[in-house]
Amino acid sequence: MRPAAALRVVHEPDIGIDLDAAERAAGQFLRALGIPTDSESLSGTPGRMARAYAELFTPRPFDLTTFPNEEGYDELVLARAIPVRSVCEHHLLPFVGVAHVGYFPGERILGLSKLARIVEHFGCRPQVQERLTKQVADWLDEHLRPKGVGVVIEAEHTCMTLRGVQATGSHTVTSTLLGNLRRDARSRQEFFALTGAHP
């Protein structure tokens, strides 16, 4: 058996993180909104804010491990309900939900945990859901070269549920289909049926 192939994945560009500057800015931000930070319970909040956002915005490197598709498997491979967490780039408020990621293998198959890693990777920056969905699909298409890729993301956006219209309980659904999942109606129907999403 031929060995697995691995591609090291890192987020670019690496602009570095200055936690001290972020903590000072967080303190100024809170005070500008009329929230004093000199009480015992709030004195550490700017630092906690800085560390929390640094964690949200820092993807973990991982190896994209692929294996030869020696059996010629050509049916849909699908990972359902992968947790999604990201931050809306318009308000810097979180959105959370699930992603369903599937592909029809070509010459290589992917280590299944890597589907979740790829979703996490692209979620770790200020995002819009439409872009996140397409980035995951395009990245898999480019690096795995499958016969087809499908990504559906269902998420609740707190910028929509906690502020503004306050549409509590609403969810946004986005999808990207490439290759035979876009061209072939039966493959597309199978994908949506297995994800439980409705096109």
N, C-alpha and C positions, 0 to 999 in steps of 0.2 A: 504494500500500500504506500502510495506517495505521501510525504509528510504534509501536514497542514501548512498553509501560507498565512502569514500575519502581516498586517499593515498597521503601523503605529499611528494612532489618531490623536492629534492635539488641536486645540482651538487656536486659530489665528485671527487677528494679530494678538500677540502677547504684549499688552500695554503695561503690565505690572499693576500692583495694588498698593496704595498708600493708605493704610488703615488709620494712621494718625490724622491725616488730612480729612479723611472721610468722617472720622469722629468729630473733629472740629466743625465741619460743615453740617453734620447732623444736629449738633448742639445749636448752631446758629439757626438752622431751619426750624427747630422746635420753638426756640425763643421768639422767632419772627412770627410764629403762629399763636403767640400768647401762652405757650406752655413752658413754665419755668423748670429749670433742671437742677435747682439747688436743694431740692428735698432729698431725703435719704433714698426714697423709692425711685426717683427719677434721675439721680445723679449719674448712674451707670447706663442710662438708656442710650445716649448718643453712641457709646462704644458698642453696646449690643446691637444697635441699628446698623452700624458700620460692618460689624462681623457677620450679621445676618445677610445683608445684601452682598457682601463679598462671597459668602457661601453660595447664595443663589446664582451669582454671576460667574462662578468658576467651575467649568466642566472638568470632570476627571479624565485624564488620558486613559486610553484603553487600546488593546490590540484587536483589530478586526480579523478574527480567525476564520478562514475559509478552508473547505475540504473538497477534494475532487468528487464530483458526482459520478462515481464509478458504476452505480446501478442504473444510471440514466433516468433518475426520478423526474417526472415531468408534471406532477400534480401540484396544486396550490399548497404552499407552506404558509401558515398564518399564526401569528401571535396576537391573541386578543387581550384587551383590557390592560395594556401596558400603562402604568401610571404616568401622567403628564403633569409637570409643574413648570410654570414659567411666569414671567412678569410682563404685563402689558407695557409696551414702549411709550404709550401715550400718557399714562397716568402713574406708571410704576407701581401698579397694584397687581396682586397675583391673579393668575387664572390656572385652574386645576381641572383635571379630567382624565380621560383615558384615550389611548391610541390603539388602533388595530392596524397591524402592519403585515402585509403578505407579499409573497413573490412566487413566480413560477421559475424553478431553477433552470440555469443554463449548464455550463460546464462545471460550475462549482456551487456548493451549498455553504450556508453560513452557520456558525455556532449560534444557537438560538438566543442565548443571553445577549448577544450583540445587538439584536433588534431593539431591546430595551436600552442598551447603552447609547445607540445612535439617537433615539428619541430624547434621552437625557442630555446628550451632548448639544443638540441644537436648541433645547429648551433653556439652556443656561446662559442666555443673554436676554436683554429686553427684546420682546418679540411681538409680532402679530400672528394670530393663529393660521392665517392663510399662508404666510411665508414659511412658518414652521412645518406645516404639512408638506409643502412642496420641497423644502430643503431635505427632509428625511427621504422622500421618494427619489429625488434627483441624485442624492448621494449614493443610495443603494444601487440605482440604475448605473451610475458611473463606475462604482468600485466592484460591484458583483457581476454586472452585465447579465442579468437574468432575462428571461423571455417576457416577463411582465412584472410590474410592481404596483401595489395598491396601498394607500395610506388613508385612513379615516381618523380624524381627531374629533372628540366630543368633549367640550369643556365649558365650565362655568366661569365667567369673567366677573371678578368682584368690582371692576370699574363700572359694570353694568348693574350689578345686583346690590351694591352697598352705597352707591352714589347716583346722581343724575336721575335716571328713570326709575331706579330701584326695582328692577324687574326680577324679584326674588324667584329662584327656581328655574330661570331660563337657561338654556344650553345652546351653544353654537356648535354646528357640525360643519366640518370642512373635509374635502377629499381631493386626492390627486391620484390619477390612474395613468400608467404608462405601459407601452408595449401592448401585448395581447389583452391585457385587462381593459385597455382603452378601446381596442379595435373589435374585440370579440364579445358579442352580447351575452353569450352563455357563460363565459368566464367571468364577466362583470357581474352577472346575476348571482353566480356561485359565491363570489367574493362578498358581495353585500349581504347575501343570505347568511353566510357564516359569521360575519361580523355582527349581525343584528342591526346594522345601520340601514337606513332607507335612503336611497339616492334621490 
